[in-house]
Amino acid sequence: MTKNEDIPAGENPGDPALRTSLETYFSFLRDISTETRDPALSRMAGYAYGYATAKLEDGDAAAAAKQLAWLVREAARYEEAAGYPGVPRTGRTTGP
């Protein structure tokens, strides 16, 4: 069971668009860290992704979104690289 006992382990109650964005940015940073031979970036991206997915499983999308924001900021350092994912899609809209 997850921290939230109402949600069985393995079920994903989180925002699917948020999960997709997390996966996209994590994959991009993992690939960049391999190309640049930067194990620290790989480790930090892995920690951020793992924490975010755990928070999604616990039903805490806000904490997961904070980790996505970190992944996006790190990815922006490599915006000229092939495969840069661009602006994340979280399924949320602004305005009326």
PyMOL commands that set and color helices and strands:
alter all, ss='L'
color gray80, all
select helices_A, chain A and resi 16-36+39-57+61-76
alter helices_A, ss='H'
color red, helices_A
deselect
rebuild
show_as cartoon
